[in-house]
Amino acid sequence: MRFLPVFLDLKAGPVVLIGAGELLRAKLRVLAAAGARIRVHAIDDNHDLNLSSEDAARIEIATGDPLAADLAGVIAVVCAGAGDVGVAMSVRAKALGLPVNVMDDLEHSSFIFPAIVDRGDVVVAVGTGGTSPVVARRVREKIEALLPARIGELAEFIGGFRKSINERIAEFPLRRRFWERVIDGPIGASVLAGRKGEADAAIKAISDPSAFARADKPEGSVTLVGAGPGDPDLLTIKALRALQDADIVFHDELVSPEILDRIRRDTTRVPVGRRVGKPGIGQDAINKRMIEAAQSGQRVVRLKGGDPFVFGRGGEEVEALRTAGVAYSIVPGITAGLGGAADFEVPLTYRHEATRITFLTAHKARDAETVDWSTLTDTKMTVVVYMGMTAAPAIRAGLFAAGRSPETPVGVFARVTRPDAQGAIGTLRDLPELVRRTNGGPAILIIGDVVRHAGSLRRQTPKKNSAQIISDLLDAAE
């Protein structure tokens, strides 16, 4: 992220606007709509700005050379259609420590204008780092369609009571629950429906805000959430909601940073997993901490890589929660086997060729030695092995001993669905070497004739037009 989204206080001083033609007037309209005081330098001497009487009171038409103008008290400089004057003004503004924007010129800008959704007190800014304003506008259009028309009025309404209510509720989590109940309940619905007087009377009638918040406070609970194999866009909508609602998240070490970024920022995050060869806190300790957090009234998420019920010990955790009498729910995730198959275009089943699938785990040689490989020799069975990199020689030996052909196609797919995903394809004979080629895990092994149908190991993102891209990005919000 090159540009940090911030909101500028336009009451702190005037904005200097320099430029010419329609570009100047377009930027003037944006600034005027935001309520800015504006000092305009029209370098083409065209001062016909089509201002309303209300806007004209806040706009000063400046004359003379803008490069010699007094910038004392100015809070920002904007150049639109200013040509070389804009570049020179950028140098001057930066020397004085003033934020400056030169339209369509990232090199000489220290800030950029986002696409803006304006709902009064609710303002949404959409940026693309200056690379594609058109994409930003398309995103804005989607958001415009999703937001209630009176969402700004709801924010203003809450702002009017926030100080007095917060003074009466000392605990921050309880404050949050109070406002969640207001926003999600009848009071918020009244504001959004235009019945502000009704909402005002209802909130004033709350004699004990803490009791109001606790009345809607659910008992502590645990949600087991599958984080999928790594790509944050593969999280389900239900998983995203759970991450946003959680008070505390216990997460595996292998959950990607991009997925952890989807957790609400004030949520407590506790790493409890372990990597191969490194000790963890143990499953019993994880169960204990989840149960204690839920029994204290917190909304707990146990965030697990892949799917909780596919080699994720989700079953053990559910048994512990049942025994403790803790309420729980389960949000499935895309397991690595399915993610890797899709990532590298390996169909796990194929008509007349592969009619069965077996998922197994063998993260150590001794695990591989306990597998009954004789049940896995059917050539119409696809075998998907989790955590099998270190046990690759033992897996190969077991299948050889059971009679599986050394020429059986095999794929090793590491870090599936992530930007650094890597695959290697060969035969069962080559399995240990294929593992070495993928430069570290986590990885899955796919064994069977279906591997012959794999796509290119150099994955390419399908080309899409901007409408398709925006639709894909924002479908979850709908």
C-alpha positions in Angstrom: 0.0 0.0 0.0 1.8 3.1 -1.2 -0.9 5.6 -0.3 -2.4 5.5 3.2 -6.1 6.4 3.2 -6.7 9.5 5.4 -9.4 12.1 5.8 -8.3 15.8 5.6 -10.0 18.3 7.9 -11.2 21.0 5.5 -12.0 23.4 8.3 -8.2 23.7 9.2 -7.5 26.1 6.3 -7.9 26.8 2.6 -7.0 24.5 -0.3 -5.1 26.1 -3.2 -6.4 24.9 -6.6 -4.3 25.7 -9.7 -5.2 24.8 -13.3 -7.3 25.5 -16.3 -10.3 24.4 -18.3 -12.8 21.6 -17.4 -10.2 19.7 -15.4 -9.9 22.7 -13.0 -13.7 23.0 -12.8 -14.2 19.3 -12.2 -11.8 19.3 -9.3 -13.4 22.5 -8.0 -16.8 20.8 -7.9 -15.3 17.9 -5.8 -13.7 20.3 -3.3 -16.7 22.5 -3.1 -19.0 19.5 -2.5 -16.8 18.5 0.5 -17.2 22.0 2.0 -13.7 23.2 1.4 -12.5 26.8 1.4 -10.8 27.1 -1.9 -8.3 29.6 -3.4 -8.4 29.3 -7.2 -5.6 30.2 -9.6 -7.0 29.8 -13.1 -3.9 30.0 -15.2 -5.9 30.5 -18.4 -7.5 33.6 -16.9 -11.0 32.0 -17.4 -12.8 32.8 -14.1 -16.2 31.7 -15.3 -16.5 28.9 -12.8 -20.3 28.5 -12.7 -20.5 28.7 -8.9 -23.6 28.6 -6.9 -24.1 31.5 -4.4 -23.4 29.1 -1.5 -20.1 27.8 -3.0 -19.1 31.3 -4.1 -18.9 32.4 -0.4 -16.2 29.8 0.2 -14.2 30.4 -3.0 -11.6 33.1 -3.6 -10.5 33.9 -7.1 -6.7 34.6 -6.9 -4.7 36.6 -9.4 -1.0 36.8 -10.1 1.7 34.1 -10.3 0.7 31.1 -8.2 4.3 30.1 -7.9 4.8 33.4 -5.9 1.6 33.2 -3.9 1.5 33.2 -0.2 0.9 29.7 1.1 0.7 30.5 4.8 -2.2 28.6 6.5 -2.9 26.5 3.4 -3.6 22.8 4.1 -3.2 21.3 0.6 -2.3 22.2 -3.0 -4.2 20.7 -5.9 -3.2 21.1 -9.6 -5.6 20.1 -12.4 -4.7 20.9 -16.0 -1.8 23.1 -14.8 0.9 21.6 -17.0 4.5 22.7 -16.1 3.1 25.1 -13.5 1.8 22.1 -11.7 5.1 20.4 -11.6 6.8 23.6 -10.3 4.1 24.0 -7.8 4.6 20.5 -6.6 8.3 21.2 -5.9 7.4 24.3 -3.9 4.6 22.6 -1.9 6.8 19.7 -1.0 9.6 22.0 0.2 7.0 23.6 2.5 5.7 20.2 3.7 2.3 20.7 2.2 0.3 17.8 0.7 0.1 18.2 -3.0 -1.8 16.5 -5.8 -0.9 16.9 -9.5 -3.7 15.3 -11.5 -2.6 12.1 -13.3 1.0 12.6 -12.1 2.0 10.2 -9.3 5.6 11.3 -9.4 4.8 14.8 -8.4 1.9 14.0 -6.0 2.2 13.3 -2.3 -1.5 12.4 -2.1 -4.2 11.2 -4.5 -7.9 11.6 -4.8 -9.9 8.4 -4.2 -13.3 7.6 -5.8 -15.8 8.8 -3.1 -19.1 7.4 -1.9 -20.7 10.3 0.1 -23.4 9.5 2.5 -23.0 12.5 4.8 -21.2 11.3 7.9 -20.4 8.0 6.2 -17.8 8.5 3.5 -16.2 5.6 1.6 -12.9 6.3 -0.2 -11.9 3.8 -2.9 -8.3 4.0 -4.2 -6.1 2.0 -6.6 -2.8 3.7 -5.7 -3.4 6.0 -8.6 -3.0 3.2 -11.2 -6.5 2.9 -12.4 -9.1 5.6 -11.5 -11.7 3.8 -13.7 -11.4 0.6 -11.6 -11.9 2.7 -8.5 -15.0 4.3 -9.9 -16.5 0.9 -10.8 -15.9 -0.3 -7.2 -17.5 2.9 -6.0 -20.6 2.3 -8.1 -21.0 -1.2 -6.6 -20.7 0.2 -3.1 -23.1 3.0 -3.9 -25.7 0.4 -4.8 -25.1 -1.6 -1.6 -25.2 1.2 1.0 -28.6 2.3 2.4 -29.5 5.8 1.4 -29.7 6.9 5.0 -26.6 5.2 6.4 -25.1 8.7 6.9 -28.1 9.7 9.0 -27.6 6.6 11.1 -24.0 7.6 11.7 -25.0 11.1 12.6 -27.7 9.8 14.9 -25.2 7.6 16.8 -22.8 10.5 17.0 -25.3 12.5 18.8 -25.6 10.0 21.6 -22.2 8.4 21.6 -20.5 10.6 24.2 -23.4 10.4 26.7 -23.8 6.6 26.3 -20.1 5.9 26.5 -19.8 7.8 29.7 -22.4 5.5 31.2 -20.7 2.3 30.0 -17.2 1.8 31.3 -16.3 -1.5 29.5 -15.3 -1.1 25.9 -16.6 -4.6 24.7 -19.9 -3.7 26.3 -20.0 -0.4 24.5 -19.5 -2.2 21.2 -22.3 -4.6 22.0 -24.6 -1.7 22.9 -24.0 0.0 19.5 -24.3 -3.3 17.7 -27.7 -3.8 19.2 -28.7 -0.2 18.3 -27.5 -0.5 14.7 -28.8 -4.0 14.1 -32.1 -3.7 15.9 -35.3 -1.6 15.7 -33.6 1.7 16.6 -31.3 1.5 13.6 -34.1 0.3 11.4 -36.2 3.3 12.3 -33.4 5.7 11.3 -32.8 4.0 8.0 -36.6 4.1 7.4 -36.7 7.8 8.0 -38.4 7.6 11.4 -35.7 9.5 13.3 -38.1 10.8 15.9 -39.1 7.3 16.8 -35.5 6.2 17.1 -34.6 9.2 19.2 -37.4 8.4 21.7 -36.4 4.8 21.8 -32.8 5.4 22.7 -33.7 8.0 25.3 -36.0 5.5 26.9 -33.0 3.2 27.7 -32.5 3.7 31.4 -29.6 1.3 31.9 -27.4 1.1 28.8 -25.2 -1.6 30.3 -28.2 -3.8 31.0 -29.5 -3.1 27.4 -26.2 -4.3 26.0 -26.1 -7.4 28.2 -29.6 -8.3 27.4 -28.6 -8.9 23.8 -25.3 -10.5 24.7 -25.2 -14.1 23.6 -23.6 -16.7 25.7 -20.0 -17.4 24.8 -19.6 -19.7 21.8 -16.9 -21.2 19.6 -17.0 -21.2 15.8 -14.6 -23.6 14.0 -13.7 -21.8 10.8 -11.9 -23.4 7.8 -9.4 -20.8 6.4 -8.9 -22.7 3.2 -5.5 -23.4 1.7 -4.2 -19.8 1.7 -5.9 -17.5 -0.8 -8.1 -15.1 1.2 -10.5 -14.8 -1.7 -11.5 -18.5 -1.0 -12.9 -17.7 2.4 -16.6 -18.1 2.6 -19.0 -15.3 3.4 -19.9 -17.0 6.6 -16.2 -17.3 7.5 -15.7 -13.6 6.9 -18.6 -12.7 9.1 -17.3 -15.0 11.9 -13.9 -13.3 11.7 -15.5 -9.9 11.9 -17.7 -10.8 14.9 -15.0 -12.6 16.9 -13.7 -11.3 20.3 -10.7 -13.7 20.1 -9.3 -15.9 17.4 -7.1 -18.9 18.0 -5.3 -19.6 14.7 -2.9 -22.1 13.2 0.6 -21.0 12.4 0.1 -21.8 8.7 -2.9 -19.5 8.2 -1.7 -16.9 5.8 -1.1 -13.3 6.8 -3.6 -12.2 4.2 -6.3 -14.2 5.8 -5.4 -12.9 9.3 -5.8 -9.4 7.9 -9.5 -10.2 7.5 -10.0 -10.4 11.2 -11.4 -7.3 12.9 -8.5 -5.1 14.0 -9.4 -5.0 17.7 -9.9 -8.7 18.0 -7.4 -10.6 20.1 -5.3 -13.0 18.0 -3.6 -16.0 19.6 -1.4 -18.3 17.5 -1.8 -21.9 18.8 -0.7 -24.1 15.9 2.7 -25.6 15.2 5.0 -26.1 12.2 6.6 -29.4 11.3 9.6 -30.0 13.6 8.6 -27.3 16.1 6.6 -27.8 19.3 3.1 -26.4 19.8 1.0 -25.9 22.9 -0.8 -29.2 22.4 -4.4 -30.0 21.5 -5.5 -30.3 25.2 -4.2 -26.8 25.9 -5.9 -25.4 22.8 -9.2 -27.0 23.9 -8.8 -25.6 27.4 -8.2 -22.1 26.2 -11.1 -22.1 23.8 -13.5 -23.4 26.4 -12.3 -20.9 29.0 -12.7 -18.0 26.5 -16.2 -19.1 25.6 -17.2 -19.6 29.2 -16.2 -16.0 29.9 -18.8 -14.8 27.4 -16.5 -14.2 24.4 -17.2 -15.0 20.8 -14.4 -17.4 19.9 -13.1 -18.4 16.5 -10.8 -21.4 16.0 -9.3 -20.6 12.7 -7.8 -23.7 11.0 -6.0 -24.1 7.7 -8.0 -25.9 5.1 -11.2 -27.5 6.5 -11.6 -28.3 10.2 -12.8 -31.8 9.5 -10.1 -32.9 7.0 -7.0 -33.7 9.1 -7.7 -30.6 11.1 -8.6 -32.2 14.5 -11.9 -30.4 14.3 -13.6 -33.6 15.5 -11.5 -33.7 18.7 -12.3 -30.0 19.4 -16.0 -30.5 18.9 -16.0 -33.4 21.3 -14.2 -31.2 23.9 -16.8 -28.4 23.4 -19.7 -30.8 23.7 -18.3 -32.3 26.9 -17.9 -28.7 28.3 -21.4 -27.7 27.3 -20.1 -24.9 25.1 -22.2 -23.8 22.1 -20.4 -24.2 18.8 -20.8 -24.0 15.1 -18.7 -25.1 12.2 -17.9 -23.2 9.0 -16.3 -25.5 6.4 -13.3 -24.4 4.4 -11.8 -25.5 1.1 -9.4 -28.3 1.9 -5.9 -28.2 0.4 -6.6 -31.2 -1.7 -9.4 -29.5 -3.5 -7.6 -26.1 -3.6 -4.5 -27.7 -5.1 -6.5 -29.7 -7.6 -8.2 -26.6 -8.8 -5.1 -24.5 -8.8 -3.2 -26.9 -11.1 -6.2 -28.2 -13.0 -6.0 -31.8 -11.8 -9.4 -33.4 -11.9 -9.6 -35.7 -8.9 -12.3 -37.7 -10.7 -12.5 -38.4 -14.4 -15.2 -40.4 -16.1 -14.2 -44.0 -16.8 -10.7 -43.3 -15.5 -10.9 -42.2 -11.8 -14.1 -43.1 -9.9 -12.9 -43.0 -6.3 -10.8 -40.6 -4.1 -8.9 -41.4 -0.9 -7.6 -38.7 1.4 -4.9 -39.7 3.8 -2.2 -38.1 6.0 1.4 -39.2 6.5 3.5 -36.4 7.8 6.2 -38.8 9.2 7.8 -42.0 7.9 6.2 -44.0 10.7 2.8 -42.7 9.8 3.3 -43.9 6.2 4.5 -47.3 7.5 1.1 -47.8 9.3 -1.0 -47.2 6.2 -2.4 -50.3 4.6 -1.2 -49.5 1.1 -2.7 -52.7 -0.4 -6.1 -50.9 -0.3 -4.8 -48.1 -2.5 -3.6 -49.9 -5.6 -6.8 -49.6 -7.7 -5.7 -47.6 -10.8 -9.2 -46.0 -10.8 -8.5 -44.5 -7.4 -7.0 -41.0 -6.9 -4.9 -40.8 -3.7 -4.5 -37.4 -2.1 -1.8 -37.3 0.6 -1.6 -34.5 3.1 1.6 -33.7 5.0 3.5 -36.3 3.0 6.7 -34.4 2.0 9.0 -35.8 4.7 7.5 -39.3 4.3 7.7 -39.4 0.5 10.3 -42.2 0.4 8.1 -44.3 2.7 5.0 -43.6 0.7 6.7 -44.6 -2.5 8.0 -47.8 -0.9 4.6 -48.7 0.5 2.9 -48.3 -2.8 5.6 -50.2 -4.6 5.4 -53.1 -2.1 1.6 -53.2 -2.6 2.1 -53.5 -6.4 1.4 -50.0 -7.6 3.3 -49.3 -10.9 6.4 -47.1 -10.7 5.0 -45.3 -13.7 1.9 -44.1 -11.8 1.6 -40.3 -12.4 2.3 -38.2 -9.4 2.0 -34.5 -8.7 3.5 -32.6 -5.7 1.8 -29.2 -5.2 3.2 -26.8 -2.6 1.7 -23.7 -1.1 -1.5 -24.2 -3.2 -3.6 -21.1 -4.1 -1.0 -18.8 -2.8 1.1 -16.4 -5.1 4.2 -18.6 -4.6 2.5 -21.9 -5.4 4.7 -24.4 -7.1 4.1 -27.8 -8.6 6.2 -30.7 -9.9 4.8 -33.6 -11.9 6.4 -37.0 -12.7 5.9 -40.6 -11.7 5.8 -42.5 -8.5 9.4 -43.6 -9.0 10.4 -39.9 -8.9 8.4 -38.9 -5.9 11.2 -37.9 -3.5 12.9 -35.8 -6.2 9.5 -34.1 -7.0 9.2 -33.1 -3.4 12.7 -31.6 -3.5 11.8 -29.6 -6.6 8.9 -27.7 -4.9 11.2 -25.9 -2.3 9.2 -26.5 0.8 5.7 -26.9 2.0 3.0 -27.2 3.0 2.2 -29.4 0.1 -0.2 -32.1 -1.0 0.6 -35.2 -3.2 -1.8 -36.4 -5.8 -1.3 -39.9 -7.0 -3.1 -41.4 -9.9 -3.8 -41.3 -13.7 -5.7 -38.0 -13.3 -2.4 -36.2 -12.9 -1.9 -36.6 -16.6 -4.7 -34.0 -17.1 -3.0 -31.3 -15.1 -2.7 -27.9 -16.7 0.4 -25.8 -17.0 2.5 -25.6 -13.8 3.0 -21.9 -14.7 -0.5 -20.8 -13.7 -1.9 -17.8 -15.4 -4.8 -15.6 -14.2 -7.6 -15.6 -16.7 -8.0 -12.2 -18.4 -11.2 -10.4 -17.4 -12.7 -7.1 -18.1 -13.1 -4.5 -15.4 -16.8 -5.3 -14.8 -16.0 -9.0 -14.3 -13.2 -8.2 -11.9 -15.3 -5.8 -9.8 -18.2 -8.3 -9.8 -15.9 -11.0 -8.5 -14.4 -8.8 -5.8 -17.7 -7.6 -4.5 -20.0 -10.6 -4.9 -19.5 -11.4 -1.2 -20.9 -8.1 -0.2 -24.2 -8.9 -1.9 
